[in-house]
Amino acid sequence: MPVDRSIARKAAVAVQLSISQPKPEEGSVADFFQFEAEAIAKMIDHTLLDPALTTRELEEGCALAIHCNLASVCILPYYLARCAELLSGTTVRASTAIGFPHGGQRTAMKVAEARQAVKDGAHELDVVINISKARSSDWQYVNDELFALTQTIHGEGAKIKVIFQNSYLDEASKIFLCQICGSMGVDWVENASADLPGEVCVPDLELMRRNLPERVQVKAAAGIRNLDALLAVRAIGVSRVGSTGAESILKDYRKRLQRARVTRIDGWAGYGNSVSLPMRAPFIVEEQRMTGTLMAKQRVRE
């Protein structure tokens, strides 16, 4: 069956969970898949903010993030220093949430939280806006608070992600918040926190991306529990996701890779375990949504 390019999208490959996997030959197709695997893993902030998590579960969560080489661990503030200790020497960043979950703390308290978090080893901080003030259209308060937090966090050498909690806001408020964050030079804006129930709202993320300068990245959270959800938001320009389902996302990719089939369509050569493709060639990885089949296609040279 021909691949319907209108419904195909770029797909990524999650990190191989087996540490016994042999190292791919340089320049090989396996190299390409490994590169994409690492790119997907580095999109994921492993979220450990559930107040019911035990210390053992927090330790295991940090170990999982290291094993899978994720982007960061966003952990309960009291355990941040230990998290930073565990992640030391890896490329996984320690992070936590400020003003979590509803942003109702006084600005001075949030600033103090941020300073303590950086002292405890945080490289990135997820800051919740004052939802009450946003819903009250007190934009001067929201602006002043985000300015204070951005200046503090950047001044400490860390990065700031601003959580909107979009389910409480109307469209006009979301746009206005994007404008404020764009003017502040924050590093990311985020639609929600990863602990919220429900599915990811792609239209919200598209709205945010459209109303932000290119230098401000978008993080998606809430509903990113599987590979399809992650691929869907990556396709619209999201660079980071917060998820409690990192392990299942990576396992899902591994299963799809094992089901890959060799196909030759319209001058394109498919990838499969039984075919050796030329080295160092450009690849495009696509996913056909109707079948869930991953296809790495290499343009056949003239």
ZIBELUR-V453315 format. One record per residue. N is the residue number from 1. RES is the residue in one letter. SS is DSSP state (A for helix, B for strand, O for the rest). OMEGA is omega in degrees with one decimal (none if undefined). Layout:
N_RES_SS_OMEGA, N_RES_SS_OMEGA
//
This chain:
1_M_O_178.6, 2_P_O_176.9, 3_V_O_176.7, 4_D_O_-174.2, 5_R_O_179.9, 6_S_O_179.8, 7_I_O_177.7, 8_A_B_177.7, 9_R_B_178.4, 10_K_B_178.3, 11_A_O_178.3, 12_A_O_-175.3, 13_V_O_-177.4, 14_A_O_-175.1, 15_V_O_178.8, 16_Q_O_-174.5, 17_L_O_-178.7, 18_S_O_-178.5, 19_I_O_179.0, 20_S_O_-178.7, 21_Q_O_-179.5, 22_P_O_179.4, 23_K_O_-177.5, 24_P_O_176.2, 25_E_O_-177.2, 26_E_O_177.9, 27_G_O_-175.8, 28_S_O_174.7, 29_V_A_178.8, 30_A_A_175.7, 31_D_A_-179.2, 32_F_A_-179.8, 33_F_A_179.9, 34_Q_A_177.7, 35_F_A_179.1, 36_E_A_177.6, 37_A_A_-178.8, 38_E_A_178.9, 39_A_A_178.6, 40_I_A_-179.4, 41_A_A_-178.2, 42_K_O_170.5, 43_M_O_-167.0, 44_I_B_166.7, 45_D_B_-178.7, 46_H_B_-170.3, 47_T_B_179.3, 48_L_B_-176.7, 49_L_O_177.1, 50_D_O_-176.4, 51_P_O_-178.8, 52_A_O_-179.5, 53_L_O_177.5, 54_T_O_178.0, 55_T_A_177.2, 56_R_A_179.8, 57_E_A_176.6, 58_L_A_177.1, 59_E_A_179.7, 60_E_A_178.1, 61_G_A_176.8, 62_C_A_179.4, 63_A_A_178.3, 64_L_A_-179.9, 65_A_A_178.2, 66_I_A_-178.2, 67_H_A_-177.6, 68_C_A_179.7, 69_N_O_-179.6, 70_L_O_-179.2, 71_A_O_-177.2, 72_S_B_169.0, 73_V_B_176.2, 74_C_B_-164.9, 75_I_B_174.9, 76_L_O_-173.4, 77_P_A_-175.7, 78_Y_A_-176.9, 79_Y_A_-175.2, 80_L_A_-178.4, 81_A_A_177.5, 82_R_A_177.6, 83_C_A_179.8, 84_A_A_177.5, 85_E_A_-179.6, 86_L_A_-176.2, 87_L_A_-178.7, 88_S_O_179.9, 89_G_O_176.4, 90_T_O_176.1, 91_T_O_177.2, 92_V_O_-176.2, 93_R_B_173.4, 94_A_B_178.2, 95_S_B_176.8, 96_T_B_-179.3, 97_A_B_179.8, 98_I_B_-178.7, 99_G_O_-174.3, 100_F_O_2.8, 101_P_O_-170.9, 102_H_O_173.9, 103_G_O_-174.0, 104_G_O_179.2, 105_Q_O_173.9, 106_R_O_-178.8, 107_T_A_-179.4, 108_A_A_178.7, 109_M_A_178.6, 110_K_A_178.1, 111_V_A_178.1, 112_A_A_176.2, 113_E_A_-177.7, 114_A_A_179.5, 115_R_A_178.9, 116_Q_A_-179.5, 117_A_A_178.3, 118_V_A_176.8, 119_K_A_-179.9, 120_D_O_174.6, 121_G_O_-179.2, 122_A_O_173.6, 123_H_O_-179.0, 124_E_B_-179.4, 125_L_B_177.3, 126_D_B_-172.3, 127_V_B_178.2, 128_V_B_176.2, 129_I_O_172.5, 130_N_O_-174.6, 131_I_A_179.6, 132_S_A_180.0, 133_K_A_177.7, 134_A_A_179.3, 135_R_A_177.4, 136_S_O_-178.5, 137_S_O_174.9, 138_D_O_-172.0, 139_W_A_176.5, 140_Q_A_178.1, 141_Y_A_-179.0, 142_V_A_179.6, 143_N_A_-177.6, 144_D_A_-179.8, 145_E_A_-179.6, 146_L_A_176.1, 147_F_A_-179.8, 148_A_A_-178.3, 149_L_A_179.3, 150_T_A_179.0, 151_Q_A_-179.7, 152_T_A_-175.1, 153_I_A_177.0, 154_H_A_178.6, 155_G_A_178.2, 156_E_O_178.3, 157_G_O_179.5, 158_A_O_-179.5, 159_K_B_-176.5, 160_I_B_171.7, 161_K_B_-176.5, 162_V_B_-179.4, 163_I_B_-179.9, 164_F_O_-167.9, 165_Q_O_-170.8, 166_N_A_-177.5, 167_S_A_179.6, 168_Y_A_-168.4, 169_L_O_173.4, 170_D_O_-174.5, 171_E_A_-179.0, 172_A_A_179.9, 173_S_A_178.5, 174_K_A_179.6, 175_I_A_-179.5, 176_F_A_177.4, 177_L_A_176.7, 178_C_A_179.5, 179_Q_A_177.7, 180_I_A_-177.7, 181_C_A_177.3, 182_G_A_-179.6, 183_S_A_-179.9, 184_M_A_-175.0, 185_G_O_175.7, 186_V_O_-176.2, 187_D_O_176.8, 188_W_B_161.1, 189_V_B_-170.7, 190_E_B_-175.0, 191_N_O_-174.4, 192_A_O_173.9, 193_S_O_-170.6, 194_A_O_-177.4, 195_D_O_-177.2, 196_L_O_177.7, 197_P_O_175.4, 198_G_O_-177.9, 199_E_O_177.9, 200_V_O_-178.9, 201_C_O_-177.9, 202_V_A_178.5, 203_P_A_176.5, 204_D_A_-179.1, 205_L_A_176.6, 206_E_A_177.6, 207_L_A_180.0, 208_M_A_-179.5, 209_R_A_-179.4, 210_R_A_-172.6, 211_N_O_178.8, 212_L_O_170.7, 213_P_O_-174.6, 214_E_O_-175.7, 215_R_O_178.5, 216_V_O_-177.9, 217_Q_B_179.8, 218_V_B_174.7, 219_K_B_178.1, 220_A_B_175.0, 221_A_B_-173.8, 222_A_O_176.9, 223_G_O_178.9, 224_I_O_-175.1, 225_R_O_179.5, 226_N_O_-175.8, 227_L_A_-179.7, 228_D_A_179.0, 229_A_A_179.4, 230_L_A_-179.9, 231_L_A_-179.1, 232_A_A_-178.3, 233_V_A_176.6, 234_R_A_-178.4, 235_A_O_-179.1, 236_I_O_172.9, 237_G_O_176.2, 238_V_O_-177.4, 239_S_O_-178.1, 240_R_B_175.4, 241_V_B_171.4, 242_G_B_-174.6, 243_S_B_170.6, 244_T_O_-174.9, 245_G_O_-177.0, 246_A_A_-176.6, 247_E_A_-179.5, 248_S_A_176.5, 249_I_A_-178.7, 250_L_A_177.2, 251_K_A_178.7, 252_D_A_178.4, 253_Y_A_-178.1, 254_R_A_178.3, 255_K_A_-178.8, 256_R_A_178.7, 257_L_A_179.5, 258_Q_A_179.9, 259_R_O_-176.4, 260_A_O_-179.2, 261_R_O_178.1, 262_V_O_179.6, 263_T_O_173.9, 264_R_B_-174.2, 265_I_B_170.8, 266_D_O_177.6, 267_G_O_177.9, 268_W_B_178.9, 269_A_B_-179.8, 270_G_O_-179.9, 271_Y_O_174.1, 272_G_O_-176.0, 273_N_O_-174.3, 274_S_O_-177.2, 275_V_O_176.1, 276_S_O_-178.9, 277_L_O_179.1, 278_P_O_-176.9, 279_M_O_171.4, 280_R_O_179.9, 281_A_O_178.0, 282_P_O_179.6, 283_F_B_171.1, 284_I_B_177.9, 285_V_B_-179.7, 286_E_B_175.0, 287_E_B_175.3, 288_Q_B_-171.5, 289_R_O_-174.5, 290_M_O_-175.5, 291_T_O_-177.2, 292_G_O_-177.8, 293_T_B_175.2, 294_L_B_-179.0, 295_M_B_171.8, 296_A_B_-172.7, 297_K_B_-179.0, 298_Q_B_178.8, 299_R_B_-179.8, 300_V_O_-177.5, 301_R_O_179.8, 302_E_O_none
//
